């Protein structure tokens, strides 16, 4: 279970204090522990899912964009998870490792 703070606060109480939370800075590539999964999403379509990225939303979006471009497919980034359309796990693993990330296949 993921216990990271989501930084979402909703309150109607007038005395609620909201702290400014700094965005998480990206870890060094060699310190990242990325897991590359295959998953079935709506309609039974297979996607390659990259989990474990630690960094800002912009850094995650940039990595997702680069992976989608190099794989020649679409995808998205949600909740610091990168989704790449199709079964391109081996290609994604090779790209991440060449970029210096610590990446491993996960799941079946």
C-alpha positions, 0 to 999 in steps of 0.5 A: 500500500502506498502511504505517500501524502497526496497533499490534497486538503479539503475543509469548510472550516474557516480556521483550517491552515494549509501548509505549503508543501514543496514538490519532491525533488527527483532522486539521482537516476541511479537511486531510482528504483523503477518497476516496469509492469504489464497491465490490462486497462479498460477494454482489456488493452495491454499497457506498460506501466512504470512505477516507483519514479520519485521526482516532480510532476514535470520530471515524470511528465518529461520521462513519460513523453520521452518513453512514448516518443522512443516507443512510437506509441501513446500513453499518459502520466497519472499519480507518478506512474507512467503508462505507455500503450502496448506491450513494450516492456522490454523496450522501456526497460532498455531505454531506462537502463541506458539512461542510467535508471535502476529498472527491473521487470515486475509481475508476469 
